[in-house]
């Protein structure tokens, strides 16, 4: 509005007084402001119109039909038109190239026949023979030129030669290039040769050139001493003949690349123009012709421009295909009829599309009204069912959905309550695991527990026995989820009590099996390992009840020895023969420990972590990882193991609880303040 006001003021002032230059600058700024404001409002208007236009489904369906039915029809027509143009262009290129090949064969035949006549005459009357041969072909090929040059060739083992010919002769106008006097070195055979060659009146002036067909023929003897060269320049007369025979008008020739250099031609002389061909040539195309370098024999291509007469080429194709022009015209009429029928079908399709859009949008509108009522909390609204079709079925489904929404809301509230209870259960279970530092000088412990679900069945604990002994327990309840977590919570109190009674791991596990077998479900069992570390005697006594092996890395000076400890033992909780088999199979072992030794206890969720191909991480990979990175701190080693497992598993889901204890033996006189037990769990 400001820009318009300024423009009006400047125009009004200009009607009365001359406009100062400062006002001219202001007028320009006002024009720029008007253009910017116009573009802004046009953009806003288009956005508003598009939103209002495309809000209705009916309009979207109509526009969709235009893009799905109408535009593809136009594209199909354009495709076939371009395909026809491509066909005509390629057919014309084939005709032109075929004509040039025929012209080369004809020139080669003239050169060979001339060489044969010279051979029969024994080299006598050379000029007369060449002149007669040129005169005989001059009417059909007005620019034909012939030259005879010496050329010694050995073509068979006998070396038989005719009369030696050292003289040369020419006949014809030779108005395009200088007659050749010798043959190039690359032409070494005796079978004759024909090809296109390029020439220019002013070399290097442009990339446009003229073409000539040159053929070289030899006498049919063992060692010919001469060659006949026939040139047919591609001049206007020859182009007119090509246009009459093919329906294609050849234009200019342009070199492709610089490897093949044109011959130096003679200045062009104005020639009489051939009679014009009365046919329209509206379509332009190009073709590529092969030509050679006269000095080196190198090959290249020259681009020839063409103008096509579609009616002439169509008449040639149809006449060759059917042999009758009336039959071709009949086929063309059938094509036109099919096109008209296609147009009529498009009109009927448009009418059917509009009716279908109205039917669909009516049902969609009813659904929209129903969803608005549901959004406002009215679940009693029912949609009328106008027809027994798929849209009517959709209305029935909507009515059924509104009737069950309240049940879904109640189920959602119940699910939310259960999720909250599982979250609290997870926090409680994590609180049952050891918290804070382990008060045992000379022992460093780092732990990890990651349940596969909100709660799990893995359990570990530390039981101080006296000031120099501590019990270490790791266990895994079969299964996962809530039931395993409840058994895990029950086991904590039991193992805490038994650790104060028994200092022998075997005795503790035997009593634990008796108690747990009486209360554990028959379909469940527990695996566990219990070890007592005596930092005064520097020993570790342990027993394994069906649990995963212990990995022990012993330090002996600069050397490290890896041991996988797996004493016999049955799982806990099986109700068989009152525990006699369990007692008989359970073994307790004692081994010395030294400062710097590393002990790894883990559940099967670590070694049985699987990737997308169901391959397990495995104990061997875990042991190798422990041995390679034993110099890391306990926390760094734990994180390293977790990263390796995560990289191995990839995007595969966690299928079991993962628990791991890393115990490092240190100096017994170490300050208790540095002895820690770090617990890592879900969300910690």
Secondary structure as GFF3:
##gff-version 3
##sequence-region A 1 684
A	DSSP	alpha_helix	2	16	.	.	.	ID=ss1
A	DSSP	alpha_helix	21	55	.	.	.	ID=ss2
A	DSSP	alpha_helix	57	65	.	.	.	ID=ss3
A	DSSP	pi_helix	66	70	.	.	.	ID=ss4
A	DSSP	alpha_helix	71	120	.	.	.	ID=ss5
A	DSSP	alpha_helix	126	138	.	.	.	ID=ss6
A	DSSP	beta_strand	144	150	.	.	.	ID=ss7
A	DSSP	beta_strand	169	172	.	.	.	ID=ss8
A	DSSP	beta_strand	193	200	.	.	.	ID=ss9
A	DSSP	beta_strand	208	218	.	.	.	ID=ss10
A	DSSP	beta_strand	226	233	.	.	.	ID=ss11
A	DSSP	alpha_helix	236	246	.	.	.	ID=ss12
A	DSSP	beta_strand	248	256	.	.	.	ID=ss13
A	DSSP	beta_strand	263	264	.	.	.	ID=ss14
A	DSSP	beta_strand	283	292	.	.	.	ID=ss15
A	DSSP	beta_strand	299	308	.	.	.	ID=ss16
A	DSSP	alpha_helix	310	322	.	.	.	ID=ss17
A	DSSP	alpha_helix	325	375	.	.	.	ID=ss18
A	DSSP	alpha_helix	390	432	.	.	.	ID=ss19
A	DSSP	beta_strand	443	450	.	.	.	ID=ss20
A	DSSP	beta_strand	458	464	.	.	.	ID=ss21
A	DSSP	beta_strand	469	477	.	.	.	ID=ss22
A	DSSP	alpha_helix	482	501	.	.	.	ID=ss23
A	DSSP	alpha_helix	505	519	.	.	.	ID=ss24
A	DSSP	beta_strand	526	534	.	.	.	ID=ss25
A	DSSP	beta_strand	539	545	.	.	.	ID=ss26
A	DSSP	beta_strand	550	556	.	.	.	ID=ss27
A	DSSP	beta_strand	559	565	.	.	.	ID=ss28
A	DSSP	three_ten_helix	577	579	.	.	.	ID=ss29
A	DSSP	alpha_helix	580	585	.	.	.	ID=ss30
A	DSSP	beta_strand	588	592	.	.	.	ID=ss31
A	DSSP	beta_strand	598	602	.	.	.	ID=ss32
A	DSSP	alpha_helix	604	607	.	.	.	ID=ss33
A	DSSP	alpha_helix	619	628	.	.	.	ID=ss34
A	DSSP	alpha_helix	634	649	.	.	.	ID=ss35
A	DSSP	beta_strand	658	665	.	.	.	ID=ss36
A	DSSP	three_ten_helix	672	674	.	.	.	ID=ss37
A	DSSP	beta_strand	677	678	.	.	.	ID=ss38
###
